[in-house]
Amino acid sequence: MAALSRSDNSILGRWWWTVDRWTLGCVGILIGFGYVLMLAASPAVAARIGASRDMFILKQVIFLALAGLVVMATSLLSLKGVRRIALAGCLLALAATALTLVHGVEIKGARRWIALPLMSVQPSEFLKPFFAVVTAWLLCEGKRTRAFPGMLLAFGVFGVILLLLKSQPDIGMLSVITCVFMTQLFIGGLNLFLVGCGVGSMAAAFVFAYTVFPHVRSRVTRFLHPEQGDHYQIDTALQAFGNGGLLGRGPGEGRVKDLLPDAHADFVFAVAGEEFGMIVCLFIIGIFLFIVARTLLKLLAEDDPFVVLAASGLVCGFGLQAFVNMASSLHLIPTKGMTLPFISYGGSSAISVALTIGLLLALTRRRTRASRLDDMPRAKRGGAARRMFA
């Protein structure tokens, strides 16, 4: 692709010279780590459950290949296309999440998955990117058109998501979506008093979850009081980081994958620490930090409020998901079953994260004046065109 000329006016040519190639390259690196760590962690997990040693690897090869295609295809969208696919995707994800409460597969006391012939799908994973874009559109339309109740509708959609995720229950996913929503409200100019009320409501919600849900209370109690309860998984993960040291024990030489049932998913970062050492772990952290920081820096020069709000929400959800996974493995926060983007095993996670990055790349592409005009509401194009050529 580097050989494409700047004068190439094809779809691929225009995409290559307008997309953020640094972020795209970082995504490629994360997908590469995903393949390597699946080769390291998944055979032992598959053998322990009596499946073929290559089962998880073969599935993840397909998942990550699809994720790469989704990133490229989604990043080709115009701003209008981003809004349309987000609205349709949000409605479908809401319906599918509601369906899990009736026909969902129950795992460890939670109904979050819908069983399909070759895999299980977690619809709530797709709520994160689509909700961020829909919220940005609603807030911007509310400010642009006074008669449009954008803020009210945004809170209404969030309320529906809150009820659905509380019923599953999936407090971790609800926490991430809530943080994304609060971030967008803050960037959108919500009164600081109301922001403070929102933060207070989040604190009250965590207390409520601690009181009502036994699994939340158990995780928080074990985190705050290490002498109580079963700490086998986190102790094993921390021991793996210690065994890895600076340079790691070497590919295939780790032992944590033989001991933890979720070594290929929730604790894949511990596998990386044991086999490849602290330097590789810091490099992985640096890749995530680079994607988040580069996106936020690009938004400083952006004058479209929809792009700013939508991209902020997307990158907040992406960075927060990575932080929760890695911090849980290092016992910096209570354990939470959340995947490491592009690296942990999981089809729903890989595709939803790919949608997040694809939408993010579509929003932050460099746009000509003509393309910006095409993305405007039809009623405003005439005035904008007159101003453009005045």
C-alpha positions in Angstrom: 0.0 0.0 0.0 2.9 2.3 0.5 3.4 2.3 -3.2 0.0 4.0 -3.8 0.4 7.4 -5.4 -1.1 10.5 -3.8 -2.8 11.2 -7.1 -4.6 7.8 -6.9 -8.3 8.7 -6.7 -9.6 5.2 -6.1 -11.4 4.3 -2.9 -8.4 2.4 -1.6 -6.0 5.2 -2.6 -8.1 7.9 -0.9 -8.4 5.7 2.2 -4.7 5.1 2.4 -3.7 8.7 2.3 -6.4 10.0 4.7 -6.5 7.2 7.4 -4.3 7.4 10.5 -1.7 4.9 9.5 0.1 5.0 12.8 -3.0 3.8 14.7 -3.6 1.3 11.9 -0.1 0.0 12.4 -0.5 -0.3 16.1 -3.7 -2.4 15.6 -1.7 -4.7 13.3 0.9 -5.1 16.1 -1.8 -6.0 18.6 -3.3 -8.5 16.3 0.2 -10.0 15.8 0.5 -10.3 19.6 -2.9 -11.9 19.7 -1.7 -14.7 17.4 1.5 -15.3 19.3 -0.1 -15.4 22.7 -2.9 -17.7 21.4 -0.2 -20.1 20.2 1.4 -19.9 23.7 -1.7 -20.1 25.9 -4.5 -21.9 24.2 -3.2 -25.5 23.6 -2.8 -26.2 27.3 -6.3 -24.7 28.0 -7.8 -26.8 25.2 -6.1 -30.0 26.4 -7.3 -29.4 30.0 -11.0 -29.4 28.8 -10.5 -32.4 26.6 -10.7 -30.5 23.3 -8.3 -30.5 20.3 -5.2 -28.6 21.1 -5.6 -26.5 18.0 -9.3 -25.6 18.6 -8.8 -22.2 20.1 -6.0 -21.3 17.8 -7.9 -22.1 14.7 -11.0 -20.1 15.9 -8.9 -17.1 16.9 -7.1 -17.1 13.5 -10.6 -16.7 11.9 -11.7 -14.2 14.5 -8.7 -11.9 14.2 -8.7 -12.2 10.4 -12.3 -11.0 10.4 -11.4 -8.3 12.9 -8.8 -7.0 10.5 -11.3 -6.9 7.7 -13.9 -5.2 9.9 -11.3 -2.5 10.8 -10.5 -1.7 7.2 -14.1 -1.9 5.9 -15.5 0.3 8.8 -12.7 2.8 8.4 -13.9 3.5 4.8 -17.2 5.0 6.1 -18.1 8.6 5.8 -19.4 10.5 8.8 -23.0 9.9 7.5 -22.2 6.2 7.2 -20.8 6.1 10.7 -24.0 7.5 12.1 -26.2 5.2 10.1 -24.3 2.0 11.0 -24.1 3.0 14.6 -27.9 3.7 14.9 -28.8 0.3 13.2 -26.1 -1.5 15.2 -27.3 0.0 18.5 -30.9 -1.1 17.9 -29.8 -4.6 17.0 -27.5 -4.9 19.9 -30.2 -3.7 22.3 -32.6 -6.3 20.9 -30.1 -9.1 21.1 -29.1 -8.1 24.7 -32.7 -8.2 25.7 -33.0 -11.7 24.0 -30.2 -13.0 26.3 -32.6 -12.6 29.3 -35.0 -15.0 27.6 -33.0 -17.4 25.5 -29.5 -16.7 26.7 -26.9 -19.2 27.8 -26.3 -19.1 31.5 -22.6 -19.3 32.5 -21.5 -18.7 36.1 -24.9 -17.3 37.0 -25.0 -14.7 34.3 -27.0 -14.7 31.0 -24.9 -12.7 28.6 -24.5 -15.0 25.6 -26.6 -16.3 22.7 -25.6 -19.7 21.4 -24.9 -20.0 17.7 -23.9 -23.1 15.7 -20.1 -22.4 15.8 -19.7 -19.9 18.6 -21.5 -17.9 21.4 -22.1 -14.2 20.9 -22.1 -11.6 23.7 -24.4 -8.9 22.3 -23.5 -6.4 25.0 -20.0 -6.2 23.6 -21.4 -4.4 20.6 -23.3 -1.9 22.7 -20.1 -0.1 23.6 -19.0 1.3 20.2 -22.5 1.8 18.8 -23.8 3.5 22.0 -20.8 5.9 22.0 -21.6 7.1 18.4 -25.3 7.3 18.9 -24.9 9.3 22.1 -22.6 11.7 20.3 -25.1 12.2 17.6 -28.0 12.7 20.0 -26.1 15.3 22.1 -25.0 17.2 19.0 -28.4 17.2 17.4 -29.9 18.4 20.7 -27.6 21.4 20.6 -28.1 22.1 16.9 -31.9 21.9 17.1 -33.5 23.2 20.2 -36.7 21.3 19.6 -34.9 18.0 19.5 -34.6 16.3 22.9 -31.1 14.9 22.3 -30.0 14.9 26.0 -33.3 13.2 27.1 -33.0 10.5 24.4 -29.4 9.8 25.3 -30.3 9.3 28.9 -33.3 7.2 27.8 -31.0 4.8 25.8 -28.6 4.7 28.7 -31.4 3.8 31.0 -32.5 0.9 28.8 -28.9 -0.4 28.7 -28.6 0.0 32.5 -31.7 -2.2 33.1 -30.6 -4.8 30.6 -27.1 -5.2 31.9 -28.2 -5.1 35.5 -30.6 -8.0 34.7 -28.0 -10.2 33.2 -26.1 -9.2 35.4 -22.9 -7.6 33.9 -21.7 -4.9 36.2 -18.3 -4.7 34.6 -19.7 -3.9 31.1 -22.2 -1.5 32.7 -19.3 0.3 34.5 -17.4 0.8 31.2 -20.5 2.1 29.3 -21.3 4.4 32.2 -17.8 5.8 32.2 -18.0 6.4 28.4 -21.3 8.1 28.8 -20.1 10.4 31.6 -17.0 11.2 29.6 -19.1 12.3 26.6 -21.4 14.4 28.8 -18.4 16.1 30.4 -16.8 16.9 27.0 -20.2 17.9 25.6 -20.3 20.8 28.1 -22.6 19.4 30.8 -22.8 21.7 33.9 -20.0 20.7 36.4 -22.6 20.4 39.2 -24.5 17.8 37.1 -21.2 16.1 36.3 -20.6 15.9 40.1 -24.1 14.5 40.6 -23.3 11.9 37.9 -20.1 10.9 39.6 -21.9 10.6 42.9 -24.6 8.5 41.3 -21.9 6.1 40.0 -20.4 5.8 43.5 -23.9 5.1 44.8 -24.4 2.5 42.1 -21.2 0.7 43.0 -22.3 0.6 46.6 -25.7 -0.8 45.5 -24.0 -3.5 43.3 -21.7 -4.4 46.3 -24.8 -4.8 48.5 -27.1 -6.6 46.0 -24.8 -8.9 43.9 -22.9 -11.6 45.8 -20.2 -12.0 43.1 -19.4 -8.3 43.2 -19.2 -8.3 47.0 -17.0 -11.4 46.9 -14.5 -9.8 44.4 -14.3 -6.5 46.3 -13.9 -8.2 49.7 -11.1 -10.4 48.4 -9.4 -7.4 46.8 -9.6 -5.3 50.0 -8.9 -8.2 52.4 -6.3 -10.5 50.8 -6.4 -12.8 53.8 -10.0 -13.8 53.1 -11.4 -16.0 50.4 -9.8 -17.9 47.5 -7.0 -16.0 45.7 -5.7 -18.8 43.6 -6.1 -17.2 40.2 -4.7 -13.8 41.1 -1.8 -15.3 43.2 -0.9 -17.6 40.2 -1.0 -14.6 37.8 1.2 -12.5 40.1 3.6 -15.5 40.5 3.7 -15.7 36.6 4.8 -12.1 36.3 7.5 -12.7 38.9 8.7 -15.8 37.1 9.0 -13.9 33.9 11.2 -11.2 35.2 12.7 -8.8 32.7 13.1 -10.9 29.6 10.7 -13.8 30.3 11.2 -17.6 30.4 10.9 -17.9 26.7 8.1 -18.9 24.2 6.3 -22.0 25.4 8.2 -22.2 28.7 5.5 -20.6 30.9 3.5 -22.6 33.4 0.6 -20.3 34.2 -1.3 -21.5 31.1 -1.3 -25.0 32.6 -2.8 -23.7 35.9 -5.4 -21.1 35.0 -8.7 -22.0 33.2 -8.9 -18.5 31.6 -5.2 -18.1 30.7 -6.1 -17.6 27.0 -8.7 -14.9 27.8 -8.9 -13.0 31.1 -5.3 -13.7 32.1 -3.5 -13.6 28.8 -1.4 -10.7 30.0 0.0 -13.0 32.7 1.0 -15.4 30.0 2.8 -12.6 28.2 4.6 -11.6 31.4 5.8 -15.1 32.2 7.0 -16.1 28.7 8.1 -12.7 27.3 8.9 -10.7 30.4 8.3 -7.2 31.6 9.8 -5.5 28.5 7.2 -7.0 26.2 4.4 -6.2 28.7 5.5 -2.6 28.8 5.6 -2.5 25.1 2.0 -3.8 24.9 1.0 -1.1 27.5 2.8 1.5 25.4 0.8 0.4 22.2 -2.5 1.0 24.0 -1.3 4.3 25.5 -0.1 5.4 22.0 -3.5 4.7 20.4 -5.4 6.6 23.1 -3.0 9.5 23.3 -2.7 9.9 19.5 -6.5 10.0 19.1 -7.0 12.6 21.9 -4.2 14.8 20.4 -5.8 14.6 16.9 -9.1 15.6 18.4 -7.6 18.9 19.7 -7.5 20.1 16.2 -11.0 18.9 15.3 -13.8 21.4 14.9 -16.7 19.0 14.4 -18.4 18.4 17.8 -19.9 15.1 16.6 -16.4 13.7 15.7 -15.0 14.9 19.0 -17.7 13.4 21.2 -17.9 10.1 19.2 -14.2 9.5 19.0 -13.7 10.5 22.7 -16.3 7.9 23.7 -14.8 5.2 21.5 -11.3 5.7 22.6 -12.4 5.9 26.3 -14.1 2.6 26.0 -11.1 1.0 24.2 -8.5 2.3 26.7 -10.7 1.5 29.7 -11.2 -2.1 28.6 -7.5 -2.6 28.2 -6.8 -1.0 31.6 -9.3 -3.2 33.4 -7.9 -6.4 31.9 -4.2 -5.6 32.7 -4.9 -4.0 36.1 -7.0 -7.1 37.1 -4.1 -9.4 36.2 -1.7 -7.3 38.3 -4.2 -7.1 41.2 -4.5 -3.3 41.0 -8.3 -3.5 40.9 -10.8 -6.3 41.8 -10.8 -9.1 39.3 -13.2 -8.6 36.3 -13.7 -10.9 33.4 -12.9 -8.5 30.6 -10.8 -9.3 27.5 -7.6 -7.5 26.4 -8.4 -5.9 23.0 -7.2 -8.0 20.0 -5.1 -10.2 22.3 -7.5 -12.2 24.4 -9.5 -15.1 22.9 -13.0 -14.3 21.9 -15.0 -13.7 18.8 -17.5 -11.2 20.1 -14.7 -9.2 21.7 -12.5 -9.2 18.6 -15.2 -8.0 16.3 -16.6 -5.4 18.7 -13.1 -4.0 19.3 -12.5 -4.0 15.5 -15.7 -2.0 15.1 -14.5 0.4 17.8 -11.2 1.0 16.0 -12.8 1.0 12.5 -15.3 3.7 13.6 -12.5 5.6 15.3 -10.4 5.6 12.1 -13.4 6.6 10.0 -14.1 9.6 12.3 -10.5 10.8 12.4 -9.7 10.5 8.7 -8.5 13.7 7.0 -11.4 15.1 5.0 -11.6 17.5 2.2 -14.0 20.4 2.1 -16.2 18.5 -0.4 -16.4 15.4 1.8 -17.3 17.5 4.8 -20.1 19.1 2.8 -21.5 15.7 1.8 -21.6 14.8 5.5 -23.7 17.8 6.5 -27.5 17.6 6.9 -29.1 18.4 3.5 -30.9 21.5 4.8 -27.5 23.1 5.7 -25.6 22.3 2.6 -26.7 25.4 0.7 -25.6 27.8 3.3 -22.4 26.0 3.9 -21.7 25.9 0.1 -22.3 29.6 -0.2 -19.9 30.3 2.7 -17.3 27.9 1.3 -17.2 29.6 -2.1 -17.8 33.2 -1.0 
